[in-house]
Amino acid sequence: MTKTIKIISLLWVILILLASYTAYNSAQEGKEIIEAIKTALLMIGGLGVVISIVYQAESMLINSKQISQKIEFDKIENSFELLKDWDNSSLLEARKYTRQIKKERQTISDDKLLEKIKEDLDLEHSLVMTFNFWEQVYLSINKDRVDSSILEIAFKDIYLDMHKRFEVWINKFSSESTKTTLNDLQKLWSRS
């Protein structure tokens, strides 16, 4: 029995005694004991109802806390799944091409970069795959499926650098929804 139920039960017993005493004093002569007993039994029945309501409320509160903890745990797990996905072999392979451009980006014009991407299908595939991952990150943050602070710590600098490096390509060749998503992630992480 919880502390709350014990306190309510004690208060209810006091209420039973007071109600029974009042019924005893206000009953017709000769019926005092019967009225006091009737009142006490009614009050005892009420105690059962009150205790069950309090018990259900406490159970719902406990369940609510457990659900909240489960949601937070799942968000952390989803965050670490994205961290793991970043290092999966196909994305790791795709990122090789973007790292190569990183080395050259200071010396290449935007037009030259777009031409290079157009000529190199592996590079283009690499960009599509990598930025699809970033879209997944943003949508997961936006839909509150992940702990955004974990992803921000892990990915903020990487993403901002990649977005800046390939912004011309994003703006020229991405669909409007992709462009919006990628730019929104850039804005989100630029503010913090």
WOJONOR-V153727 format. One line per field, one symbol per residue. phi: phi as a letter, one per 40 degrees, with the letter a starting at -180 (. if undefined). psi: psi as a letter, one per 40 degrees, with the letter a starting at -180 (. if undefined). burial: b if it has 16 or more other C-alpha atoms within 10 Angstrom, else e. Layout:
BEGIN
phi = ???
psi = ???
burial = ???
END
This chain:
BEGIN
phi = .ccccccccccccccccccccccccccccgbccccccdcccccccccdcccccccccccccccccccccccccccccccccccccdbccccccccdcccccdccdcbbcccccccccccbcccccdcdcccccccccccccccfcbccccccccbdcccdcccccbdccdccbccdccdcdccccccdcccc
psi = hidddddddddddddddddddddddeiiheedddddddddddddddddddddddddddddddddddddddddddddddddddddddeiddddddeddddddddeddehiddddddddddgddddddddddddddddddddddefeihdddddddeddddddddddeddddddeiidddddddddddddedd.
burial = eeeebeeebeebbeebbebbbebbeeeeeeebbebbeebbeebbeebeebbeeebeeeeeeeeeeeeeeeeeeebbebbbebbeebeeeeeeebbebbeebeeebeeeeeeebbeebeeeeebbebbebbbebbbebbbbbeeebbbbeebbeebbeebbebbebbbebbeeeeeeebbebbbebbeebeee
END
